[in-house]
Amino acid sequence: MPTAKASHFVGSDFGYSAVPGQPGKYILTVNFYRDCGGIPAPFAVEVFCTPVFSGGMAQMAVLPFTDSMEVSEVCPGLPTECANPPGVIQGIQRYTYSDTVTLYGPGLWKFNFKDCCRNEGIINIFNSDSYGFFVDAFLYHDTASVNNSPTYIASPAPYFCVNDTVTYTPQVTDIDGDSLSFSFGIPFDYTGTNTSVPINLMAGYTYSDPFGVGSPVTLDPATGMMQFIPTTVGAYVIVLKVEEWRTVNGLLIKIGETRRDIQVQVLACTTPCPLAGNIIAVNGNSQNGTQVVQTLANQPLQINIPATSTNPNVTLTMTSNCALEIPGSSFVVSGSGSNVTGVFNWTPTAAHINSTPYYFSFRVQDNACPVPNERYGVVKVQVGQAPSAVTPAVASSALMLPNLLSAGQVFMLSADLGQVDVKIMDPTGKLVYEQQNYNNTWTGKSSASGLYLYQLRIRETGQVISGKVVLQK
């Protein structure tokens, strides 16, 4: 892995969060990712806060250092350049700087900070260590409402395998539930104290094709999911722009923007990357993982996401941000070794009915050394309105359900209904028979002659059908 001795910048992100009950006050946070083989991180960062349209003067805030931790994606216990004494493997530290500022008026505000220098040896930037970096964010400040920037879970310094089909998402969460859109941004250098300068990439590379025009990157603008096949070992810079949108008085308006500098390391891996998310199981039925999962309000939803590795000697781990993205949902992992399954469970309510899908992401990682292989995925879930129950007369006549059973006759349902859950009750409502995914087995053998009520739930649509059947012996 390349190291940097006179530079240190690997990646960064900028965040803001409103101070509850104090309009105009925001906590600004800078996360600075440092190559431990480079120069030390700064003791504090200077952030300029500029009202964009009002013509007011920029105010400078000095954010003090608050925390640091190593975030190197290497085998647990393996010493990196961040260790004491240092190892020989590249290590990454995250430094956090934070403080409270007061914005003196409403409108669009720009925040930015800068430092020097970027890592050396970046493939898509010529003489990369001769450039600094400039990171900014925008906030539409309104004293009548508050806004918090999106937060990132995934590392901005991921490692991927050369010639592998890579899937990567920054795993972004917005605590306010605002809609997010994703696009490629421009890596910036700086001049003076508060001015950005675009960095020109090497010939054959573009901001949206950071691995070269022969290795295109697809980016999902709704989820931030990237897919690409890198063909050359080395480090590459990508900038991801995330825009926040909120519906105000019936109109969708932009209320914020952040950018994340990402430095991808492409390695010659010795073990194959795990596979996950291409095919998922939705309530027991297989579905292409790229399609939107359709579900209904008040109906339990279970999504199984299998992950596997062709190397039987590795151990896979799997995590998800679903609890942050979809409160009330859960994610548990079953299996072991090179075959595991992530199980997502959620029962949406009528309040979740929306034409816009919900998203959650997952990450699969093996225990290869010195650098584990990983793969990301995103699942889209759309919640619709459950249809009203059909009246017995309509259900029986339209679907030709049986209304009379003779001795030994089976309560037969058409295969056209698909998977159906069945309940049979006596006239008092007492349950006498129940079967999930009914397979045409009830004959009433253990029940007395008389009138019975049935309730069917069609799994595919969630439709509930009720009716009556007379049992004659």
Secondary structure, DSSP 8 states (H G I E B T S, - for coil): ----SS--EEEEEEEEEE-TT-TTEEEEEEEEEEETTSS---SEEEEEEEETTT----EEEEEEEEEEEE---S-TT--BTTSSS--SB--EEEEEEEEEEE--SSEEEEEEEEES-B-TTBTTSTTGGG--EEEEEEEEE-TTS-----EE-S-SS-EEETTS-EEE---EE-TT--EEEEEE---EEEETTTEEEE----TT--SS-TT-TTS--EE-TTT--EEE---S-EEEEEEEEEEEEEEETTEEEEEEEEEEEEEEEEE--SS---EESSEEEETTEEEETTS-EEEETTS-EEEEEEEE-S-TT---EEEE-HHHHSTT-EEEEEEETTEEEEEEEE---GGG--SS-EEEEEEEE---SSS--EEEEEEEEEEE-----B-HHHHHHHHT---EE-TT------GGG-SEEEEEE-TT--EEEEESS--S----TTS-SEEEEEEEEETTT--EEEEEEEE--
